[in-house]
Every structure is written in structure tokens, then in C-alpha cells.
Amino acid sequence: MLLFVRALARGAFAHEVRPAYLELRQTAPETYDVLWKVPARGEDLRLALYVEMTAGTTELTAPRGEAGGGSFTERWTVRSPGGLGGRTIRMPGSTRR
């Protein structure tokens, strides 16, 4: 019985290991469709990772989100003067290894 309880406790402190996914599709010289997918558990518990676009980027559409299949997916459209080439996109809260 003690081993069973220890096994359950160990799983309770495990870190999420599924990756997040960012897709940028250029639809015009300075316009991009964004797809951001992060791991989730159920409908209301998602990994707290978000996309921070480069300075000067504006949202043309508000993010539309949906949960399902073990993930939370957001889609939106942005415009970045001069394009995104050579610029930095951050994911605050993520760690770099």
C-alpha cells in the first residue's frame, strides 16, 4: 500500500513535458497568421505559456481559442512592419536549456 501511495505522490509533482507549438504563416508582405498550441488538461487547465510578438507588431484579429484533444489552441492574425525576419518572438515563462 505504501508503494502505491508513493507512486501517486510522485506523479502529482511531475513537470509537463509535452511541447508547445508556434506556427507563423506569412499571408502578405507584413501580415502573418499565428497558430499557438499549448498542452492542456481538460477544458480549463492549460500550460501558462504565451506568445510575445516583437515590438511594433499589432494584432489584426483578436486571438480565438479552443480546448480539446489535450491542448489549447489559439489563432490570430498580426501585422509587423518590415516583416518578422531576424526579429525575436518570446514565450515569457518558458525556460531555455
C-alpha positions, 0 to 999 in steps of 0.5 A, spaced: 500 500 500 505 504 501 508 503 494 502 505 491 501 511 495 508 513 493 507 512 486 501 517 486 505 522 490 510 522 485 506 523 479 502 529 482 509 533 482 511 531 475 513 537 470 509 537 463 513 535 458 509 535 452 511 541 447 508 547 445 507 549 438 508 556 434 506 556 427 507 563 423 504 563 416 506 569 412 499 571 408 502 578 405 508 582 405 507 584 413 501 580 415 502 573 418 497 568 421 499 565 428 497 558 430 499 557 438 498 550 441 499 549 448 498 542 452 492 542 456 488 538 461 481 538 460 477 544 458 480 549 463 487 547 465 492 549 460 500 550 460 501 558 462 505 559 456 504 565 451 506 568 445 510 575 445 510 578 438 516 583 437 515 590 438 511 594 433 507 588 431 499 589 432 494 584 432 489 584 426 484 579 429 483 578 436 486 571 438 480 565 438 481 559 442 479 552 443 480 546 448 480 539 446 484 533 444 489 535 450 491 542 448 489 549 447 489 552 441 489 559 439 489 563 432 490 570 430 492 574 425 498 580 426 501 585 422 509 587 423 512 592 419 518 590 415 516 583 416 518 578 422 525 576 419 531 576 424 526 579 429 525 575 436 518 572 438 518 570 446 514 565 450 515 569 457 515 563 462 518 558 458 525 556 460 531 555 455 536 549 456 
